[in-house]
């Protein structure tokens, strides 16, 4: 019995000693070695040479679809369904389109191809289920944007971002509401390009009275989102989707938010019918076009007709004709502002009102001229 007790005691001593050794080796000695005084002793330094400290990390998984829903939800409450209908309300005359609330007192923005414009009445369905009769208050021929109004207050307003900060390759979310069950739909994609020289003239050449410079995107079924917003990943609206027919095909684009702000401001000031006219068809110059045609200048608006005829480049009786503008003239400035891809001709003209006089700088046969034009 005594021998068994001695053996048990020895085992207990070894066990406690072993555990103590591990404790000192892995905890106490590394701790002492971290202090300046104890680190002077070599045996303490060696005791921690093979000690590895592992920091615990956590992996966080973000479900992108959920993030998209959260981003889009910031704008969703401002998206509305617009029902166009005629007096007899025949089924074939009904059309659902998308719009956005622009002001808290009831101004709605949509695109002209999203609704019926001829002999139609309108009803607006909000995200909270409320519905209102609407009145058509403005059609902007410059941009194709259309404005409706409902009698309501304290509405959730769309938040426009700065489209000048938007770059190709950014992720975007499109929101539409053009179904008969009045529910938002969403699509995600990329802002694929800034189409600086794209004109809303619907022709192969640009028209001075039509907006130029839009966004291009790659999300599918864009017809479902005409009149609705595109939202960046900060939740800001950077454009509204539009469409037009060109060469017997429907093309889709997004009007940048900064251009929309300008149109909205003119509408609020009741100036949509005061837009100026110049009356020319032209090609916006690019460095590539200038190089391929041996042109000295790389910016401006080249008055142009595919047929080469003066009468098809400059509209008869227009301010341009009266001022003496000619085919192949290159308009380089309006006032003191230069025309380039970031500052297209229509954007500079629209700052004037109908009847005002503008100084237009042109290049004609390598000679610079300044003409005064009553728009």
Secondary structure, 3 states (H helix, E strand, C coil): CHHHHHHHHHHHHHHHHHHHHHHHHHHHHHHHHCCCCHHHCHHHHHHCCCCCCCCCCCCCCCCHHHHHHHHHHHHHCCEEEEEEECCCCCHHHCEEEEEEECCCCCEEEEEHHHCCCCCCEEEEECCCCCEEEEEEEEECCCCCEEEEECCCCCCCCCCECCHHHCCCCCEEEEEECCCCCCCCEEEEEEEEEEEEEEECCCCCCEECCCCEEEEEECCCCHHHHCCCEEEECCCCEEEEEEEEEECCEEEEEEEEHHHHHHHHHHHHCCCHHHECCCCEEEEECCHHHHHHCCCCCCCCEEECCCCCCHHHHECCCCHHHHHCCCCCCEEEEECCEECECCECHHHHHCCCECCCEEEEEEEECCEEEEEEEEC
